[in-house]
């Protein structure tokens, strides 16, 4: 026994060193190839938020008047990741200025969270995987496009933190359903679930799926699942309550918002906790729940009452208090307040919101997702059919989570990392079974080489096939969408050229450029790619697609735009979407057909190949 423990500790040390080395290689590659660029607009906007907080804007003040100028924009993001970014940047600011420290901690935070996730995986999966399988699982992670995309160096957004919390919550949930009542495990699961909801509302799906699994087990076998659910639900509600108090000022607690934690989600969690507390009290003083039929009727009635309350009852009940607690629009999700025109013009065209098999998505990810699903789900069903299956209930738990997460992942690729983690659990079992056959061979260099080759081939095959399919298909439209235009030099020009020196100008440009321009300059922008900035998005679209110059001029004057910046390498939103015979304002500017109220700015040669810049002519200019 001690020998096995010693080997396991040695294996874990090697696993830690391997994971740390791989994460470090990714960071070095980023520094050498991509710095000082960040992968997407969210990263720059996150750094802007933290910079504002550091400079004293206030914990509750998240509106930036440099975006959607002059009206301002307040994002739906919450503070936990901001705190992590600031906690890493402040100590480093002893050596460099805070903005530089924040940038580089923003580069490294996702690989650090990836390393933390890899360290959690052996613990989280121990109840269902054998001694070596969790380590195989960690190796598989390094070859999963959907997972790597979340943990890219430089991607300092909430998705990496959410995936780490998902793995932790998965591990607690697995222990709750697999073992006897341990209230501290249940409390911990509820706290992690509440923290996940605070970080990002997409976590609601896993938090309530786990709650539903507990409920189904209570209906089927009763046992101690009522007590487990009381502990889980009450700690979840407590954590969400704490999150509400930390995220919102007291005067804003009753505000309904569907895209960040609010009284909407507090009330739903309150329903869950209340349901199980009532069930626990009934069970304590009555034997009515000794029958499965009674438990089923109670559960269905409770779920139905909650659903009806969310849809209809509570708005009427609380009308006299001038508070509309709950919430017909809850079922529309985070985009409940997004207007239909914004959905048509922008929202449904966002890359991460495309379906898995759309021609505009990354083929490599779709191929790998499909391949791992085709292998892992049948193998999981095979495991469940075996009498000697280790922790059959735990594998049923994985299967239910897969059934829940596969459909939204196919519908919206932003969900793909969650089932991809779950696919890897049976895949690790397949790898372990195959490698055990090699143990029959004589130990030595040849066997070690076979081990290494098999692990690499097994881990990378679907990724390689996906990349090959991407090359063969020549997915030009997806490549055009993913094409990145560097703004570093144009931002430096806008900061340092004598014409703009000391000025804060308002710029109309591609809305994907907005967050980076705010980060790298002192200037203002109109559009940014976030649904709360619907006005900036629609104004940008209407100006760029205007068939008449005067229509564009009217909107430019309303916004008091001073500069119009166009990219010649990345089409503007309006140019991509406009359909018709007449040319758009954007197209005319690209052809240098400049109206008399605009003046073309002559850019340096190195910028002129990529950009066009126009100044709005007004009296005194």
TORPA-402074 format. One record per residue (C-alpha): x, y, z. Coordinates in steps of 0.1 Angstrom, whole numbers, plus 5000, padded with zeros to 4 digits. Layout:
N
XYZ;...
END
This chain:
621
500050005000;502850245009;504550154976;501350244956;501150574975;504750654968;504250584931;501150794930;502951094947;505851054923;503351044894;501651354907;504951544909;505751454873;502151564863;502651904881;505951954864;504551864830;501552094834;503652384846;506152334817;503352324791;501652644805;505052814806;505752724769;502352874759;503253194777;506653214761;505253154727;502753434733;505453674744;507653604714;504953594688;501953814698;502854064725;501754334730;498454214714;495554054733;493253794717;489953984716;488054304726;486854164759;490354154772;491054524766;487654614781;488454414812;491754594816;489954924812;487554834840;490354744864;492355054855;489255264863;488855094896;492555134905;492355504896;489455554920;486355534900;484555354928;483654994934;480055034921;480955284894;481455084862;480255334835;482855464811;481855784793;484655734768;482555454753;479155524736;480255884739;478756104752;476155884769;478555634784;478455254787;478255024817;478954654811;477154354825;480354204839;480854164876;483854224900;485453884910;487753874880;488554244884;489654164919;491953884908;493454104881;494054384906;495454144932;498154034908;498954374893;499354574925;502354374938;503954384904;503454764902;506354794928;508654724898;506754884868;503855114864;500454974873;499154974837;502154764825;501854534855;498154494848;498754414811;501254134818;499253984846;496253994822;498453794798;499453534824;496253504844;494453254821;497453014820;497653034858;493952954860;494552664835;497352534858;494952554888;492252374868;494752094859;495652064896;492052034906;491151774880;492751474898;490851564930;487551634911;487551314892;488951074918;485550914927;485050774891;488550744877;491350504885;494750584899;496350704866;493350814846;493151174861;496751234849;495751114814;492851354816;495151644823;497351554793;494251534771;493351884781;496352024763;494951904729;491352024732;490652324711;487552434730;489452424763;492652584751;490652864736;489352954770;492852954786;494853134760;497653354772;496353714771;492653614774;491853784806;488153734807;485753554829;485553224809;488753084823;487653144858;484153004851;485652684837;487852644868;484752684890;482852444869;485452174875;485452244912;481652234914;481651914893;483951754919;481851854949;478651744931;480251404923;481151354960;477651454972;475951194950;478550924955;478950924993;477050965026;475951305039;478751545045;477251885052;480552065047;480951925012;477352035005;478052385019;481152404998;479352304966;476652574973;479352844979;481152754947;477852754928;476953094942;480453234933;480053094898;476753274893;478353594905;481253554880;478953474851;475253384847;475953094824;476852894855;473152884864;472852594840;475252364859;474252494894;470552404888;471352094869;473151954899;470252064921;467951884898;470051564900;469851574938;466151614935;465751324911;467751104935;465551214964;462451124944;463850784934;465450664966;464850934993;467950855014;469751155027;469251374996;466751605013;469451695039;472051725011;469851954991;468952175021;472652225028;473452284991;470452514985;470852725016;474552785011;473952864975;471253124985;473553265012;476453304987;474253464961;472953704988;476553794998;477353844961;474454074957;475554294986;479054304973;478154374937;475354624941;474754934962;471854904987;469655134966;470054904936;469254574952;465654564938;466754634902;465954364877;468754274854;468953954834;472553974822;474254004856;473453894891;470454064905;467254014925;466053794896;468653524904;468553584941;464853504940;465253194919;467953064944;465553154972;462952934956;465352644956;466352684992;462752745004;461552434986;464052205003;463652365037;459852305035;460551945023;462851895052;460252025077;457551805063;459851505063;460751575100;457151575113;455451345088;455851015071;454151135039;457451125019;457950755027;456250694994;457950774961;454650894945;454251154972;457851284967;457251304930;454051494933;455651734958;458651794936;456551854904;454252084923;457152284937;458852314904;455552404887;454752674913;458252824909;457852834871;454452994873;455653244899;458553344877;456253394847;453153554863;452353534900;455053744917;454754054895;451054074905;451653984941;454254244948;452754524927;451654714958;455254744969;456354894935;458654604931;458354354902;460254064917;459753794891;460253794859;458653674827;461753764808;463953534829;463353254804;464953464776;468253444794;470953714795;469753884763;466253934775;466454304770;468154294736;465854444710;465054254678;466854504655;470054464675;469754084673;469354104635;472154364630;474754234654;473953974681;473353674659;476553744640;478853734670;481453454665;481053274698;477253274694;477253074661;476152714661;478752444661;478352344625;477952694611;480252774581;481453074600;482852874629;486252704634;486052364616;488852224637;486752274669;483652114653;485551814641;487251754675;483951804694;482151554671;484951304672;485351304710;481551284714;481350984691;483950794711;483250914747;479450884748;479250514736;482150424759;480350584788;477250384780;479450074778;480850154813;477350184827;476349854812;479149664830;478449504864;481949594876;481549964867;483350184893;480850424908;477950374884;476050664900;478950894894;479050804857;475250854854;475951204868;478451264840;475951134814;473151364826;475551664825;476451564790;472851554779;472351894794;475452064779;475751904744;472652084729;473552434740;477152374728;475952274694;473652584694;476252824707;479952734705;480752944736;479452644757;481752394740;484452384767;482052244793;481051914775;484551894762;485751854797;483051594803;483951404771;487551364784;486451164814;485450844795;488250924770;490750894798;489250554806;489750454770;493350564771;493950374804;492450054790;494650074759;497850154778;497249854802;497749624772;501249764768;502149684803;502349314793;505449404772;508849404787;509849724805;512449934787;513050214763;510950064736;507850034758;508350384771;508550504735;505350314726;503650474756;504650824745;503650774709;500250624718;499550904743;500351174716;498451004688;495450934710;495451294724;496051484692;494251284665;490951474664;492651804667;494951714638;491951594618;490151914625;493052134614;493451924583;489651964576;490052344581;492852354555;491052134530;487852324533;489552654530;487052824553;487653174539;484653334555;485553214590;489153324584;487953664574;485953694606;488953584627;491453814609;493054044634;494054394626;496754544648;495854884662;499054944681;500555174655;497455364647;496755424684;500355544688;499755794659;496455914675;498255964708;501556124695;500956314663;501056694667;497556724653;496056514681;498556594709;496656694740;493256644724;490556404734;488656334702;485556124695;486155854670;483655654649;485255324638;484654944637;483054864670;485454574676;488254844678;486455044705;487754874737;491354874724;491255234713;490055324748;492855124764;495655254742;494555614738;492855894757;490155924730;486455834729;484555594707;480955534697;480455164692;481754864713;480654494707;478454464738;474654434739;474254714765;475754954740;472854904716;472755264708;476455284698;476154964677;472955084659;474355434653;477555284639;475555054616;473255324604;476055564596;478155294578;475155164558;473655504549;472755534513;472855914514;475656114528;473256354545;471756064565;475255974577;475956344584;472956394606;473956104628;477556214629;476456554641;474156414667;477056214681;479556504676;481956264659;485356424651;487256144634;486155844613;488655554612;488255284587;490154954583;490954844548;491754484560;488654424581;485254514567;483054744587;479854604603;477654794579;479554684548;479254314557;475454334563;474154594538;472254434510;471154634479;472254804447;473155144462;476555194477;476955254514;478655544531;481555314541;482055194505;482155544492;484755644518;486855344509;486755474473;487855814485;484455964475;484556204504;481556444511;482356814516;481956784554;484756534557;488556584551;490856294544;493856284567;497156174551;498555894571;502155774572;502855504546;502955224572;499455314583;497955404550;498155044537;495754934565;493655244575;491855544562;491255844586;488756124580;488156444600;484756594603;484956954591;483257204614;483557574619;486857654634;488557324624;
END
